[in-house]
Amino acid sequence: RLIPHKDWEIQYRKPIFYLPKELSGEHFFYIRFESESSLKINTNIISSVDFTLEVNSDNYLLGLFYGLLLGILIYNSFLFCSTRDITYLYYVLFGFFFLLWTLVHDGTSSQYLWPSTSWWNKHSGLTTGILLAALALIFMRSILRTKTYTPKLDKFIISLIVSHLLLLALLPFSYKWILVLGVYFFVIIELTSIIASILVIKKGYRPAYYYLFSRLSFTIGVSIGFLENFAVLPPYTIFLYNRHISGFLNVLLLSFALADRYNILKQEKELAQTEAIDNLKKADQLKDEFLANTSHELKTPLNGIIGISESILDGVSGPVNEKQILLMNMVINSGKRLYNLVNDILDFSQLKQQDIILKRMSLPLKHLVDQVIQLSKPLVMSKSIRINCDVSNELPDIYADGDRIQQILHNLLNNAIKFTEEGFIHISAVQKNEMVEINLTDTGIGIAEEELNKIFNAFYQASSSIARIYGGTGLGLAISKKLIELHGGEIKAQSVLGEGSQFTFTIPVSTSSARSSYEWTESEVSAVLLVEEDSMNIDSLVQPNNGKRGKILAVDDDPINLQVIVNFLSSEGFTVVQALDGPTALEAFQKDDFDMLLLDVMMPRMTGYEVCEKIRLTHSKIELPIILLTAKNQIADLIKGMGHGANDFLPKPFSKGELLARMKTHLSNSQYYKELKGVNYHLNKVMKEMTRLTGKIHNSLKNKLESARSRLNTYLDNPTEVSDLKVIHNLLSHCSNESSNILFIIYNQKCSANKLLHELKMRGEMLFPAYDMEYEIQPENLDDHPFLSIEKVHGFLDIFLELLNNIIKHSKAQKVWVKVDIKGQDMIINLRDNGIGFDYSKSKDKPNSYGLKIIGELAQQIDGIYHYQSTIGEGTNFNLTIHNLLQADPDEIREI
């Protein structure tokens, strides 16, 4: 029976007992040993004094081992708490169970931890060993990153972990067999660890070296233990402690691996942080540059455009008529639209960076609302909308930035107008404690409930159809929300789809009793007015003739010179695209096609000569005329420009008439060339088609007519042969069908799917009624847009008519169904009848008849594949798929 450790005669980690004290002479002692696992008998008789000395030495060495091991585990526990790296936790758990496993095998655990439990003392060694192996595998996966470096081996490691957990579950039922399996699993784990280490080392992962050395040290230590247990090695003291020495080296080297891994991660993190900081600095710099460039390049000239246009309206350059007033107002509104779009983008960027500073003061809300309503009235002139204002003059002043409040009000009111076709828009305000609550209600299209919490996100619109129908950038509500929050208020929305919406926001009440005397003029208020893109059509004003005379790329580093070119050419019906330097011009060239290039010579980054050379690599002089515009007017400059590929040379300053005259000459030559190229393309295409049709007529019709004539001569010699007449009839029928096909191809060079469908329907309706057969066509996925390859259509018609003739001759069907479907670039045709059913292959070898063989040859010629199914008494089903039947419009010639 099992005796608990507490009942042992001598309390020591190993079994020990006293011998009788009074012994003399020779004595024999019989001791019985029994174990379910391995049994190592190493008995000693020792005196009490020597035993005491041995125990002291043993306790000192074990205490040193346990203390060092515990210190390493505590240190790494602190590292886990500070880094939150899961690998440190796996390491600490692995080290803890290694310590526990060592305590069990030393006998220390039964002496101090569970002296009263004999059953657990028996099973604890194998239990801790299995858990130790599982944790060793888990730690290996983490430290070696096997999932990344050796994914296939990682799956095997996972299976080993699961296997150990199963062994642990089966331990209470089969201790002996689990013990045997544990030895085999130990060998597998060690081999796997060494192989994984080597593979990861090959990937250049440095901590794998420490891991490899740790596993080798542990493997060597355990191997020495096995050899010592089986008496291969003598029981030297160092061998008695080999498990402790190898285990400590294992844990220590793994700690070094963790430290090295931490250093690598730290270096990677520092490198990533450095890169991130550099990228943030670059992004911040790019943002600043973008905002500065936007402010300078857009806002400054827009202010000039708006200011000059308004001065013209004021009569600075003389009186203006009604048409000029209309045009100038449209110019001003267009400028304001772009000006405010730029302002919105800049505002949103500044709000994200919290760079906007509010200029707060005590303001009357009623006055602000009235101004916004007054300026928004032109937007409702074309709609049946009534705007009601219920904001009292007795309402206390608000403490806010007046420009920003007007911007908020206009964004909300503009949205209400945009999404409301008829009904009313109601604006009201009430005081609630220290805030003024403003409500704006409309009877528009409303917002779906699931969209309400998203509409304040930047660039968000409820659906793509909303953006397409109503336009806008999706920034208005996002900016308004941030501005309101910056004032210390909040905004919310309520809506019912199809009934309308209500927006409510709050602004702080002013604590000052003195009202601001600041008044807003209409021009100042309009600075925040956002004119919607769909409020007017400006295309015809920018380009009166819609650019029908050609698209011109003008390249000059001086914006004023570019404006001169635009002024000269826009009024003449040209579309002018501008570029301020050579690289920009080349980039525009890659994105679009141009009829002519007007090129300055002296430009930064890339001269006009260099741009001309690069363009001539892909476009000849006759395809794309280039006129050099420059202040350099010497003969040498002209020769140099022509040598680099220019068509003409026009010195500055030049007149509008001179520029247009030279452009007309070169554009005419270029247009003639393009037209001639198009004519040649069509002529080549017609010649190819005529050659194909001629070959078809010669090879097919001529042969059939010759055969018919031969049969006719035979019949005339012997008029009783009726079969000759049938053959002649079939040959003439084939000739008629092929003639019809050829005529269809000649008259339908641009053949659409619907046109082909109409031809198939007409052929069937003309053919089948004579044989009391019904005929039905079922089109799917067809429209009039796709054009079909005319050569493949011709081949298909030949196949189709042969199939119809076969049905008439063989099927005895009552009805025929034809299904035509387009999938991608392919056309699928299904021909089905309810006849008696037959096998095409039986007719393919008959003389003077078309069978499966000829149909296969025709299908192969048009890149088609077919298959058929025929059931006796039920009918035949024939499927034909023609690949790449669809093609572009034959009239669209792509210039290369």
Buried (B, 14 or more C-beta within 10 A) or exposed (E): EEEBBEEBEEEBBEEBEEEEEEEEEEEEEEEEEEEEEEEEEEEEEEEEEEBEEEBEEBEEBBEEBBEBBEEBBEEBBEBBEEEEBEBBBBBBBBBBBBBBBBBBBBBBBBBEBBBEBBEBBBBBBBBBBBBBBBBBBBBBBBBBBBBEBBEEBBEBBBEBBEBBEEBBEEBEEEBEEBBEBBEEBBEEBBEBBBEBBEBBBEEEBEBBBBBBBBBBBBBBBBEBBEEBBEEEBEEEEEBBBBBBBBBBBBBBBBBBBBBBBBEEEEEEEEEEEEEEEEEEEEEEEEEEEEBEEBEEEBBEBBEEBBEBBBEBBEEEEEEBEEEEEEBBBBBBBBBBBBBBBBBBBBBBBBBEEEEBEBEBBBBBBBBBBBBBBEBBEEBBEEEEBEBEBEBEEEBBBBBBBBBBBBBBBBBBBBBBBBBBEEBBBBBBBEBEEEBBBBBBBBBBBBBBEEBBEEBBEBEBBBEEEBBEEBEBBBBBBBBBBBBBEBBBBBBEBBBEEEEBBBBBBBBBBBEEEEBBEEEBEEEBBBBBBBBBBEBBEBEEBEBEEEBEBBBBBBBBBEEEBBBBBBEBBBEBBBBBBBBBBBBBBBEBBEEEEBBBBBBBBEBEEBBBBBBBEBBBEEBEBBBBBBBBBBEBEEEEBBEBBBEBBBBBBBBBEBEBEEBBEBBEEBBEBBEEBBEEBEEEBBEEBEEEBEEBBEEBEEEBBEEBEEBBEBBBEEBEEEEEEEEBEEBBEBBEEBBEBBEBBBEBBEEBBEBBBBBBBEBBBEBBEEBBEEEEBEBEBEBEEBEEEBBBBBBBBBBBBBBBBBBBBBBBEBBBBEBBBBBBBBEEEBBBBBBBBBBBBBBBEEBBEEEBBBBBEBBBEBBEBBBBEBEBEBEEEEBBBBBBBBEEBBBEEBEEBEEE
